[in-house]
Amino acid sequence: VFSLGGNVGYVFSNVGFTPTVEQGWHGGMTGGLSMRYVCEKYFNTICSVYAEVNVASIGWKEKIETVKDEPVINANGAAEEYRRSVNYIQIPIFAHLAWGRESRGFSFFAQAGPQLGFYLSDKITKNYDEPNLSPDGGRSNTIVLQETMPIERKFDYGIAAGAGVEWSNPRLGHFILEGRYYYGLGNIYGSSKRDYFGKSNYGNIVIKATYLFDITK
């Protein structure tokens, strides 16, 4: 059975910087084309290949505090804020294993596989010209080079895995709700001994809804 459809979701992301940059979660949308091919049924397990082509907004949002865990204040008297949104085309390809009813009713599934990412653009949102690094009331974390560096490596790759539930109906199609985690194996900045960052890889938590309809039986 080959099925085609679409997906939409929300991504919570950050970047694993070394040296460490304190962060919260960057929130952004994801959505795109979904496809699945059911290739085998083994006892009670439904085996499929599942893939997507998505546009996703990921990145990082910095947690800017003083040594006293208070907000750092900019020149205008407001708490400093920094956010980098990076847009990608993402292509995950999964081995998809499901248990339950394939065409009528509920099933549970787990899936895992590689994911590729291709850089499109990025946008910086901040409310200061220069970061406040003064010893008195300035940042506890003074790592700020990433705030002005352009994204150096435009190709991203890593491993994603998730699990979810699916409700299927022969006439209405397949409705899917899933949670997923992505761990980047590549870095957005150089990571050699001559580079500033030893590591700068993505980590994403994705909540996603998908609709599929059968093209072939």
N, C-alpha and C positions, 0 to 999 in steps of 0.2 A: 504494500500500500504506500503510495506517495502522496504526501499532504503538503499544502502550501498555505501561507497566511502571513500574519503580522504580529508584532509585539510592541508593547510600550512599558516603560518602567522608570524607576528612580534609582540613582546611583549615589552611594555614600563613599567618598574616596579620600585618600591621603597619599603622601609620598614618604617612603622610608629613607630619609636622609641620614647619611653618616659623614660628618658630625651631625648630631641630632638637631632637628628643628621642631619646636613644640607646636602641635597642631590640634585642631578639632577636626570635624568631618566636613568636607566640601560636598554640597548637595547639587545634583544636576540630573537632567532628563536623559533617557536613552530610548531608542525605538527604531524599528526597521522591519526587514523581511525575514520570515521564518520558513524553514522547510524541513521535512522529515520523511525518511524512507524506512519502513518496517521491513527488515530483511530476514528475520528468523524468529520462530517461536520455539523455545526450549523448555519443555515441561510447563511450568507456570510463569516463565519469564518471557516477556516480549522484548526482543532485541531490535534496536533501531539505530540509524545514523541521523543525528539532528544537527542543523547548522543555521546560523543567522548572519545577516549583513546589516549592521546597525550604525547609526550616527549617535555618538555618546558625548556628553559633556562631563569630564572628570577634572581632577586637579588637586589643589590643596588650599586649606584655609588655616592661617597661622593663629596660634593662641599666644597673644602678646601680653605678658604680665611682668610685673616687677618682682624682685626677690621676696617681697611680702605677699605675693599672690594677688596683687591688685592690678587693675588695668593701667597700662602705660598711657600717659596723656600726651596728645600732640600739641602743636603750637596754637591751635584754635580752642584748646580746652576739652577736646573730645577724646575718647578712648581710641587708640590706634587700631586700625583694622587692615588686614591684607588678605586678598583672595586671588588666586590664579586659576582661571577656567581654561581648560585645554580640550579642544574638540578633536575627536578621532572618528574614523571609520573603523569599526571593530568587527572581526570575523571569527567567532567561536565555532569549533567543530567538535561535536561530542559523540561519545558512545553513550547511548541512552537505553537504560534498562527499566522496564516497567512491570508491575505486578497488579493484577486485577482484571477488569473488563476492558477489552480493547475498543469495542465499537458501541457499547450500550451500558452506561453506568460509570462508576468511579474506578480510578486506578491510582497507585502511588508510583513515583519514579525517582531514580537517581541518575545523574549523568556527570561526565567529566571528560576533559580533553584540552587540547591547545587552543589558544586564542591569539590572533594577530591584530595589531593596531597600526593605522596609518594616520599620521598627524595631518590635520586640516588647518587649524588656527588656534590662537590663544588670546586671552584678554586679562589684563591686570586691573583689579579694583582695589584702591587704597585711599586713605584720607589724610596723607601726609606727604611732604616732599622728601624729607630725610628722616630715617628712623631715629628715635630717641635712645641713644646709647650712653647717656650721661650716668656717672656713678650714683648720682642722687636722683632717684625716681625713674631711672631708665630701665631698659629691658634686662631681665634675668638671663635670657638666652640671646647672645650677641651674634649669632650666625645669621647674616642678612644678605650674603652674596647672591643667594638664589632669587631674591626679590627683583633683581635687575637683569640676571642672566637670561638670554633667550633659550628656548628649548633646543638643545644641540642635536639630539638623536631623534629623528622623525619616525622611526620604526620601532614599535613596541611589540613585545611577545611575552607569553607567560602561560600559566595553567589555570583553568577555571573548573569549578565543580559546584553542583547544586542538587537540590531535591525539591519535590513539589507534588501537587495533586492535579489530576485531570478528570474532567467529566466529559463523556462522549455520548453523542446521539447520532444515529445514521442519517438523519435529515438536517440537523442543525450544525453538526461538526464537532470540533474538540475545543474545550475551554480549559486553559491551563493557568495555574498560579504557582509561582516558583520563587525560592530564595537561592542566591548564588554568591560565591566568593571567588574573586580573581586575585592571583598573586603574580606580579610582574617579575619576569626573569631578566629583563633588560633594564637599562638605566636611561633617564632623560638627559643626564649630563655625563661627560667623560669620567671614567673611573680608574684611570691609570695612576701610577705613583706621582706623576706630575700634575694631576688634576686636583681640584680643591675637595670635591666630594668623592668618597670611596664607594658610595652607594646612593642611588636615587631612583628607586623602583616604586611602581604603583601598587596599592592595595585597594580593592574595590569590594563593597558589599552591594548587591543588586537585588531589588524586589521587582518582580516582573509578571505581567499578565500577557498571555498569548492566545490567539485564536487561529486554528487550523481547519481547513476543509479538504476533504479527500479529492485528489485529481484522478488517481487510478486505484483500482481495487486489486 
